[in-house]
Amino acid sequence: MSAILALGDTCRNWEAEFGPAARFAVRSDATLTGTFVLPAPRVSGGWPGAAEEFGLLLQNLREAERRATEAAGSFEAWARGLGVRGPRWQVAEGDLPDVLRQLGNWHDLLVVRNAQNEADVARLGAVALRCGLPTLVVPAQLAEVAPLNCIAVAWNGSAEAARAIHAAQPLLRRARRIVVLSGELPESGAAPDWLPPFDLAAYLRQHELPVEHESLPGSGERAGPALLAAAAAAEADLLVMGAYGRSRFSEWVFGGATRHVLAHAAIPVLLRH
């Protein structure tokens, strides 16, 4: 992974917002783009005062955009001080997943902080399920991603799990241990019989990735807790898993297991939808 994209919520505290992403970029010898995304202005029209409200909203947005753009030098100097190669600062405006999908066209990985409340969970769901990039979700309490001594991989035969394993290949090559945690595939996730299946064993042999295998006892609502317990027992530094979710009332939401893992994981989680 040679080009990392990191998402921040503010332009004030670089360490809190981008510290784990910057250190991970240094360890990966990757470039780092810090990004700050402003929402596009929207005001419902057709009522007295709508034009004035939109004008004020636009004025505030342009001021926030100016301050964010002026922070480029500060961010890049901070990142270089940590040893980041080629740091860049990007300010954008628009729908967050759409902006990240566009930036993802020339980046390999998105790094974000984990959600702290329900609104953040909804935003993280939209990002991870729509941005088109593998997404590394770092718990808020972690200052950095630990050296990858052990990576736990969640495997249930689904397309999402296969994509996650493929996306994580550069990281899997660096790990001392890889533990594949095999669980049941929900019927809704099964591929039609005429589509070629992903042969996990052959894929791992092809890339010369020696692994250990364990079976997960839980399924359904128990899958999330079982997955975290198995990852902890393996002393994993990173969990790789497919991101499962759906669109509901125009909002992208995580499935139960993915939501549970993100709500309770003490280690970084690499998601791929």
C-alpha positions, 0 to 999 in steps of 0.5 A: 500500500503505497498511497494512504488517504486519511480522513479528519474531522477538524484542522486543529489537532493533527496528532489526534486526527491523523497520528495513527495514519501518519505512523502507519504510512511511515511504517509502510513507506507510503505517501499520506494525504490528509483530507478534510471534507466540508458538506455541500450547502443545502437549504430548503427553498420556498419560504421567506428568508430562504435566500438570506439563510443560504447566503449566510450558510455559504459565507460560513462555508467559504470561511471554513474552507479558507481556514482549512486550505490555509492549514496545508502547510501546518499539516505537511510540516507536522507529517514530515516531522514524523517521517512521512514521505510526500505528505499532502493536504486536501480540502474538498466539498460534497457528499463524503463517500462520493469525495472519498470515492473520487480520491480513492481512484489514486489511493490504496487505503483509507484510514479513519478513526472509529465512531464515537456515537450513533451519528458517527456510526452512520457516517462510518457506515456510509464511508466504508460501504460506499467509498470503494476503498479498503478502510482501516478503522482505528480505535480512538484510544490508540495512538498508532497501529501496532507492528503486525505480529499477528493478523486475524482474518474473518472468513465465511466464503463471501465476496466481501471476505474475499475482497478484504483478504485480497486488499490486505495482501500487502499487510499479510505479507508483513505479518509473522502470524496469520490466523484465519477465523472461519465462520458460517456463510449466511444464505443471503451471501452465497454466490450462485452455483455457476459463479467460480468460488474463491479458493482461499487455500489456493490463494494463500498458497499462491502468495506463500502466506502460511496460516493457522486455521480456527473455526468460529462457534457463533453465527448470526447475532453471536458472530460479532462477539465470537470473532472478537473473542477469537481475535483476542485469543490469537493476540491479533494486532489487526482484524481483516473482515468483509464489511456487510451492510445495506441501504435502508431509507437512502442511508447505508447501515452496517450489518449486525456483526460488522456493527458489533465489531466496530463498537467493541474492537480494541484493535484496528479493523480493516474493512472491505465491502 
